[in-house]
Amino acid sequence: MDSAIGSSVYNFIELVGTSSKDWEEAVSNAINTADRKLTNMRTAEVVEMDTRIVEGKIVQFRAKIRLSFKNEVEPETL
């Protein structure tokens, strides 16, 4: 099987990060948690943001991200 030089395979997962402070911290929390187990992370796309409200007050910011990371398996072995 011929393979192109520099070809790669990427995986995507969705995660939800939370914060009592703001959405930026919620995104960071999701990425920092993923970083403990994943290597070669490439991009994080924020796909959804929402809040949890209790008695008229925002108590939690939530950010759903789509995270890509490079697959460690060479494409020709899949």
Contacts in CASP RR format, 6 or more apart in sequence:
PFRMAT RR
TARGET T0000
AUTHOR 0000-0000-0000
METHOD contacts of the structure
MODEL  1
MDSAIGSSVYNFIELVGTSSKDWEEAVSNAINTADRKLTNMRTAEVVEMD
TRIVEGKIVQFRAKIRLSFKNEVEPETL
1 76 0 8 1.000
3 75 0 8 1.000
3 76 0 8 1.000
7 75 0 8 1.000
8 70 0 8 1.000
8 71 0 8 1.000
8 75 0 8 1.000
9 70 0 8 1.000
9 71 0 8 1.000
9 73 0 8 1.000
9 75 0 8 1.000
9 78 0 8 1.000
10 42 0 8 1.000
10 68 0 8 1.000
10 69 0 8 1.000
10 70 0 8 1.000
10 71 0 8 1.000
11 68 0 8 1.000
11 69 0 8 1.000
11 71 0 8 1.000
12 66 0 8 1.000
12 67 0 8 1.000
12 68 0 8 1.000
13 34 0 8 1.000
13 66 0 8 1.000
13 67 0 8 1.000
13 69 0 8 1.000
14 47 0 8 1.000
14 64 0 8 1.000
14 65 0 8 1.000
14 66 0 8 1.000
14 67 0 8 1.000
15 30 0 8 1.000
15 33 0 8 1.000
15 34 0 8 1.000
15 64 0 8 1.000
15 65 0 8 1.000
15 67 0 8 1.000
16 30 0 8 1.000
16 62 0 8 1.000
16 63 0 8 1.000
16 64 0 8 1.000
16 65 0 8 1.000
17 26 0 8 1.000
17 27 0 8 1.000
17 29 0 8 1.000
17 30 0 8 1.000
17 33 0 8 1.000
17 62 0 8 1.000
17 63 0 8 1.000
17 64 0 8 1.000
17 65 0 8 1.000
18 26 0 8 1.000
18 29 0 8 1.000
18 60 0 8 1.000
18 61 0 8 1.000
18 62 0 8 1.000
18 63 0 8 1.000
19 25 0 8 1.000
19 26 0 8 1.000
19 28 0 8 1.000
19 29 0 8 1.000
19 60 0 8 1.000
19 61 0 8 1.000
20 59 0 8 1.000
20 60 0 8 1.000
20 61 0 8 1.000
21 61 0 8 1.000
22 61 0 8 1.000
23 46 0 8 1.000
23 49 0 8 1.000
23 61 0 8 1.000
23 63 0 8 1.000
25 61 0 8 1.000
26 49 0 8 1.000
26 61 0 8 1.000
26 62 0 8 1.000
26 63 0 8 1.000
27 44 0 8 1.000
27 46 0 8 1.000
27 63 0 8 1.000
27 65 0 8 1.000
30 44 0 8 1.000
30 63 0 8 1.000
30 65 0 8 1.000
30 67 0 8 1.000
31 41 0 8 1.000
31 44 0 8 1.000
31 65 0 8 1.000
31 67 0 8 1.000
34 41 0 8 1.000
34 67 0 8 1.000
35 41 0 8 1.000
38 67 0 8 1.000
38 69 0 8 1.000
39 69 0 8 1.000
39 70 0 8 1.000
39 72 0 8 1.000
40 69 0 8 1.000
40 70 0 8 1.000
40 72 0 8 1.000
41 67 0 8 1.000
41 68 0 8 1.000
41 69 0 8 1.000
42 68 0 8 1.000
42 69 0 8 1.000
42 70 0 8 1.000
43 67 0 8 1.000
43 68 0 8 1.000
44 65 0 8 1.000
44 66 0 8 1.000
44 67 0 8 1.000
44 68 0 8 1.000
45 65 0 8 1.000
45 66 0 8 1.000
45 67 0 8 1.000
46 63 0 8 1.000
46 64 0 8 1.000
46 65 0 8 1.000
47 64 0 8 1.000
47 65 0 8 1.000
47 66 0 8 1.000
48 63 0 8 1.000
48 64 0 8 1.000
49 61 0 8 1.000
49 62 0 8 1.000
49 63 0 8 1.000
49 64 0 8 1.000
50 62 0 8 1.000
51 58 0 8 1.000
51 59 0 8 1.000
51 60 0 8 1.000
51 61 0 8 1.000
51 62 0 8 1.000
52 58 0 8 1.000
52 59 0 8 1.000
52 60 0 8 1.000
52 62 0 8 1.000
53 59 0 8 1.000
END
